[in-house]
Amino acid sequence: MKKDLTTGRPLSVICRFVLPLLLGNLFQQFYNMVDSAIVGQYLGADALAAVGSTGSISFLIIGFMNGISSGFSIIVARYYGAKDMDGVRRAIGTILWLATAISLVVTTASALLTGQILRWMMTPENIFKDSYAYIFVIFLGIPATMLYNTLAGILRALGDSRTPLYFLIVASLINIVLDFAFILGCDMGVGGAGLATVLSQLLSGLMCLFYMYKKRPDIHLSRIHLHFRPSLARQLLFVGLPMALQFSITAIGSITIQTATNTLGSSAVAAVTAANKSQAFLTTPLDSLGGAMATYCGQNLGAGRIDRVKKGYWSAVGLGLAFCLFATPFSIFLGRYVSLLFLDAGEVAILSNVSVFLFWNAVFYPSLMMVNVVRNSIQGLGYSVPAMAAGVFELVGRSAAALILVDRIGFVGVCLASPIAWILAIGFLIPTYHIVVNRLQKHLSPSPTDKTTAA
């Protein structure tokens, strides 16, 4: 199913498009939570801390791959919005070359540096071995991750957010089965959780590929479309690389705060891991809303409909604020109980820190919502560099918390890192969005001479 986002009431169009994205992201979070739940409940708090300690470095590498895939899909959305299907096919052909080369380079580099990276992050010795076992498998599976993200991004760029959802649901269920099989049946430890994740991602990518071959003749590639086009590659990288670097810059800030958390001991690491897993699930709608805005703005830019971009932007902000009215109190009062999926109820001190973390983050969820909506809107409009620059502000915020606050106020400094980052980012993003929209509106508006000619 493909969806043209350039027609219809913006609020309704965004709602219909974001729902499959939301369900897909929820299932992705669900099987990530199952990974952590099985690890925490059956292998213990140290094993959970080992998986959690790799979260920021995983975000750095996997986030880079996700970001570049998202950037590529924006170019596809732009061609599709302009009704240029030959351009869509040429873009997909060049994307396949770029995705293959990038995934092979990143996989090799990250796998070779895994141990050194964990040393740089001062990973506690009692969890180092498990941390290495988990993240090394995840790094080896980067091509599988890239396959799914690239193909799912292309389908979403064409307005089809449902098909990737169906495949992700199947992969999520298989991931859960493999978790039990590898961890409990084969006694593979945390490495089994990583292997289950990689295999499920490979399956979802292969299902996307099969679907595109069987059901989407409009994007079948002939030999001419598979030619590598340097000019088109530059266009794709111009959008994709800043988005990838934005993820990486944000991740570097997360690494600095993770390193500071590591100095507080494995109990603090376990608390942050459980809290982040709970929060990721609760804030998934905000991530989905941001992803929808990138495609929405990309298609409408291709169609020259900046008026719809502005209407869609305010509709997304309204939807996000409405969700925050629910998510904030839920996270503050009930989020602690979600973390019991990963921790034993007897871990009283760790659960207490989970509550503190969730409180300080939840009150700033509206800031997180604005970061997601505004940044993705700017990226969808083709201005990836300013969106990347917002990541620098996030890096500054998290680094300041790691270098100053954690030393002075301990665990609360860790809790304040993300809120500070969000506030600094939106202070830059909001005025940037209005500058971008006004510039595009002037560029795309017909001149008086054009109007006279048309008349």
HELIX and SHEET records of a PDB file:
HELIX    1   1 PRO A   10  ILE A   38  1                                  29    
HELIX    2   2 VAL A   39  LEU A   43  3                                   5    
HELIX    3   3 ALA A   45  SER A   53  1                                   9    
HELIX    4   4 GLY A   55  GLY A   81  1                                  27    
HELIX    5   5 MET A   85  TRP A  120  1                                  36    
HELIX    6   6 GLU A  125  LEU A  140  1                                  16    
HELIX    7   7 ILE A  142  ALA A  157  1                                  16    
HELIX    8   8 ARG A  162  ASP A  179  1                                  18    
HELIX    9   9 PHE A  180  GLY A  185  3                                   6    
HELIX   10  10 VAL A  190  LYS A  215  1                                  26    
HELIX   11  11 PRO A  217  ILE A  219  5                                   3    
HELIX   12  12 ARG A  223  LEU A  226  5                                   4    
HELIX   13  13 PRO A  230  ASN A  262  1                                  33    
HELIX   14  14 SER A  266  LEU A  282  1                                  17    
HELIX   15  15 THR A  284  GLY A  302  1                                  19    
HELIX   16  16 ILE A  306  VAL A  338  1                                  33    
HELIX   17  17 SER A  339  LEU A  341  5                                   3    
HELIX   18  18 VAL A  348  ALA A  362  1                                  15    
HELIX   19  19 TYR A  365  GLY A  380  1                                  16    
HELIX   20  20 SER A  384  ALA A  400  1                                  17    
HELIX   21  21 ALA A  401  LEU A  405  3                                   5    
HELIX   22  22 VAL A  406  ILE A  409  1                                   4    
HELIX   23  23 PHE A  411  LEU A  444  1                                  34    
HELIX   24  24 PRO A  448  ALA A  454  1                                   7    
END                                                                             
